[in-house]
Amino acid sequence: MMQLKGTATISEDNKIFKVYVSFDLETGRCLISEQDAELSDGFFSFWLATKNTILLRDIVIKHRNHNFIAKELGPFQLYSINQAVYSEDNGIRNSHLAAFLGIEAYSKEIDEIELKPLHSRILFQIEGAVLDKGSEILFYCDPRRSFDFSINLDGEEVRIHTFKYGTLLNKYVRCVSQKIDLTKYLDNLQVALSLFLRRKAFVHFIRNHSEISINLIPPNQVLSYGPLISNPSLYKQIFQKLVTNPLRQRKHFLIEAFSNPGTIDIRLLNAFVHLEILDGGKTLSPDRVASVLKISRENADALVKMRNILIHNGLGVKEALEKTRLDLKSRQGGKKTAAVIEKVFESNSPQEYFYAALMDIFSKQLVRELGISEDAVQSRVPLLF
């Protein structure tokens, strides 16, 4: 487990309380307990409960051979208080195994108080440490494949790599530079990594020289449509293009379409917002959609029809597909127009097939935009659009 433990003070109105503090970096929990609980006789817990916000001051975390220090962290809000009452557990007392292991039967009289930060980012200085002059970012994103390559940002080398499976950081990707401040490129790197893995990358740790920033929000458990490309020889090229490509608002919706942990309906709603921004008009135009996605006019018409029914009729994805098929068939020459929708009903899960086909076509459009052949994208389902 990744934990930082140390001491801090909480003060207000000439009252100063010394506390032990613990940050669990995997769950995002911040726990404190009073150092001199016997002297305050429960007053500290009562006093905390009256405060709207709490500041931790003069924090010193002794971790391995380094001190993590901060003059002030917060504000925090009081989340919960678990008051320990002295007691003995006969189940432990009667266990020979517990006795051999030296496990004591009585409870410790320590009040565990959990704080929640109003802002998730906490900042430490590393005291007395000899660190290099560069910076690094650890993104939690469960890459599920190994890579190690370097890209160029403003003429300087930035290394992008995973960690070995089975280590504490095997679900992280590290971006590191010896010469530039990577926080200036944080958004670009996060979007590039999210699109590269088609999974939202979570900023968990940042080090810039001897300053460390920690995000106390627990890492998100998100889905992944799978890496954008499967050919390792193209990793460096495509990541370089992703990180230097101008950021656009629609990239957020595309990442959500790939990896939002909600229902397929939510992912498709994000996908259609992405499509609207790609289209560029006030209303979706089948002609523009066909042009930007490189699909036939008939397929673009079916796609726009499906989008309109899903959003305006308030139906689920499968029901929207069924209505789209019926509406298209009722048109003159509707057989040809409805062909793309008919194909999804040949599968066991029409809504999943439609979603996968749409993600494939969006992925191909993205790599074309980057100047790379769409053949680099491996389709998850047979060609639909």
N, C-alpha and C positions, 0 to 999 in steps of 0.2 A: 504493500500500500504506500501511496505517496502522502506523507503527512509532515507538517512543519509544526514543531512545538516550542513554546517559549513563554515569555512573560510580557505583561503590559500593565498599564494603569488606566483607570477610569476616574475622572475627576470632574467635579462641578460644585459650585457653592462652598468652596474651601474643604470639600470632602474628597479624599483621595483613597481609592481602593486598589490594592495590588492584586492582579489576577494571573492565573495560568491561562494560556491561550493555545488552541490547537486548530490548525487548518487542515482539513481533509481535502486534498486536491482532486480526488476522484469523485467524491460525492458533493463537493462544494460546501460542506458543513463547517461552520466556525463555532467552536465550543470554548467557553470560558468557565473557570471556577475560581472562587475567592481563595487567596493564599492564607488569609487569617480568618477563616470562617467562624472559629470559636469566639473570637473577640467581638464580631459584629452581631452574633446571636440571631441570625436570620434577617437583620436589617438590610443587608446588601440586596438580597433578592426582592424584598419589598420596595426598596428604593428604585431598583431597575424597572420594576413594573410601572412606576409612575412616569417614566421618561418616554417621550415620543421617539427620540433618536439617541443613539449612544455612539461616542467616539472612543476608539482605542488609542492611547498615546504611549510614546516611549516604548515601542515594541522592540523586543530583542528575541530573535529566534536563533538558538544555537543548533546548527545542523552540520553534522560531520565536523569538518575543520573550519567552518565559516560561520560568521554571524550575519543573519539577515536583519537589517534594522530599518525602522521607519519612525519618524516623529509622530505621525498621526495616520490612522486608517479609519475609514468610514465615510459617511454615517451608516450605522447599523440600526436595525429594529430588533426588539426582543421577540424571539420566535417561540421559545418554550423553556420551561424550568422543570427539571426532574429533581425533586428533593429526596436525598437519601436519608433513610432512617436506619439506625443501627439495628441489625437483626442477624440471626444465625439460620443457616439452611441445614436442616438435619440430613437431607439427602446427600449433601456434600460431606457432612461430618461422618456419616456411616459408610462412605465409599472408601474402600481400601486403596483403589486406584488413585483417587484424588489425594489421599494421604501420602502415597508414595511419590506423587508428582508435586507435593508441597502446595496444593491448592487449599486456601483457607476457607473456612465455612462461614465467616462473618462478612457482612457488607462494609464497604468503606463509606465513611460519612463525608461524601463529597457531593455538593450540589452541581449537577451538570446543566449549564445554561447555554442554549443555542441562540446565536445571533444570525440575522439575515442581512446582508448588505443591501443598501438602497441602490448602489452602483456596484456591479460585479467585479470591477477591476481593482486589484490592490497592488501597490507598488513598493518594492523593497530595494534598498541599497545593500550590496554585498561588502561587508567590512573586512578589510585586511586580506582580500583575495587578489591574487595576481591573475587577471583574466586578459584575454586578447582584446584588441581594440575593435573587433567586429561586432556583429549582431546576429541573432538567430531567432527563428520563430518555430514553435512546435504546433502543428495543426493536428487535431484529432479527426481522423477521417477513415480509419479502418481500410487501408488501400487494398489489402488482399492480393497484392502482387509486389514483387521487389523491383526497385529501380534506383539508379544512382547516376545522375548526369548533371552537367553544369550549363547554365544559361548566362546571357550577358545583359546586365542592366546598367545603362549609362557608362558603358565601357569597362565595367567591373564584373568579375566572375561571381556568380551566385550558385551554390551547390544545392541540389534538390535530391533528397534521398530518403529511403525507408530504413527501418531497423529490422534486425533478425527476428524471425518468428519465435515466440516463446519468451521474449524479453518483455519487460514492463512497458516498453514503448513500441511494441510491434503494431499498435493501431495508430501510430503517429507518423507524420511526414515532417522532416526537418528541412527548413530553408536557412542557409547560413552564408554569410559574407564576411570576409576579413577586413573590408575597407569601407563599405557603405552602410548607412542606417536603413535597415529593411523596413522599419515602421513607415517610412515614406511611401513604400510600395505595398503596404499591407493589403489594401483592397484589391489591387491587381493580382497579387499572389493568391489571395483567398478565392477570387473568382476563377482564376486560371486553374487552380488545383481542383475546385469543385466541378468545373466543366471537364477537366482532364479525366477525373474519376467518375463523373456523372453522379456525384454524391456530395452533399453539402459539407465543406470543410469547416471545422470549428476551431477558432483561435483560442488556444488554451494557455500557452506560455510564450513570453517574449523576453529576450535578453538583449539589451543594448549597452555595450561596454559592461560596467559593473552594476547596472540597474536591471532588476527583474520585475516584469509585470505578470500577474497571475489572474486568470479569469476564474472566479469562484463559482460560476454557474456550471453545473455538471455537464460534461460533453453530451451533445445530442445523439440519440440513437436514430439515425436516418436510414432510409433505403438507398439502394444504388441500382441504377439500370445497368451497371457494369462499365468498365473503362471505355472511354470514347474510341480508342483504337487498341488493337491487340498486338501490333507489330512493335517490339521493343526498339527496333532501329529508328522508328519515327518519334519516339517519346520526346527526345530533346527538341527536335524541330517543331513539333506541334505545341509543346509547352512554351517555348520561346515566343511563338506567334500568339498564343493565348494571353500571355502575361503582358505583351506590348500592344495588343489590339485595343483600340479605344473602348473604354467601358461604356456600356449602354444599359439603360434601365431594364430592357427586356431580358438581360442575362439572369437577373434575379428570378424572373418567372420561369425561365428555362431550367434553372437549377432546381426550383421547387417542383417542376413537372417531372424531372428525373428522380427526385429523392424525397419528396415530402412523405412523412410517415403516416399520413392520413389515408383516407379511402382513395380508390382510383378516381372517383368523381372529383376530389380536390386536386389531384395531380392533373387531370384533364382540364379543369377550369384554369389552372395556371398555364397549361399548354396553349389554350386558346387565347389567353391574354398575350402570351408570347407571339402567337400568330398575328394578332391584331397589330402589334407594334412592328412586326416584320412587314405587314401589308402597308402600313403607313398612311392609310386613308381614314376618314371618319367612320366609314362602315366597311366591312369586309367585302372585297371585290374578288369574285372567282378568277377574273383575268389576272389581277395582280398576284393572287395566291399561286396560280399556276406558274406564273413567271418566276417568282422568288423561290418556290420549292422545286421547280423543274418537273412538274407533273402535268398530266393532261388536263384540258379544260373541263372535261366531264368529271374527273376525280376531284378537281378543285371545287366544282359546284357541289358535289356530294359532301365534301368536307365542310364547306360553309353552311350548307343546309343542316348538317349534324350539329354544328356549333350553335346555330340559332335555336334549334329545337331544344337542345340540352339546357341552354341558359334561359330562354324565354318561356318554355313550357314547364320548367321545374321538374323534369323527369330524371330518373337514374340513367346511367350510361346505357345499359342494355335496352331499356324502354325507349330511350332517345334514338338508338340505332334502329329499333323495330319501326318506329314512326317514320324515321328518315327513309327507310326502305319502302314503306307503303306510299309515302308522299312522292318519292321519285318515280315509282312504278306507275303512278296514276298520271304522270305527265305524258305528253306526246313523245314517242321515242324513248320512253322512260327505262326500257330494258337496258339500253346501253349506259344511261346515266347512273343507274342503280347497281351496276356490275361490281364496283368496288365495295359497296356495302354488302352485297350478296356473299362476297368472299369471306367476310368475317363470320358469317353464320354457318360456314362449313367447318368451323372449329368448335371445340367443346366449350370454349369461353369467349364469346364474341367480344365482350367488353375488354378483356385482357388482350386479345388479338389486335383490336383496333388501337388500343393504347400503345402496344409495342410497335405497331406499324408507324404510328405517328412519331414516336420517339426516334425510330430509325430514320425517317425522312428529315426530322429536325437535325439529327446528328450529321447527316450528309450535307445539309445546307450549311451547317456551322463550319465544317472542314473546308467546304468550297469557299466560304467567305474568307478563310485563312489562307487561301491559295494552295490548298492541298487536295489531291484527288479524292473524290468521295469513296473510291474503292478502299481507302484506308479504314473505313467504317465497316465492321462486320454486322450484317443485319441479324436481328434476333428472330424474325419471322420471314417467311417467303415474301417477296416483293408484292406489296398491296397497291400503293399509290403509283 
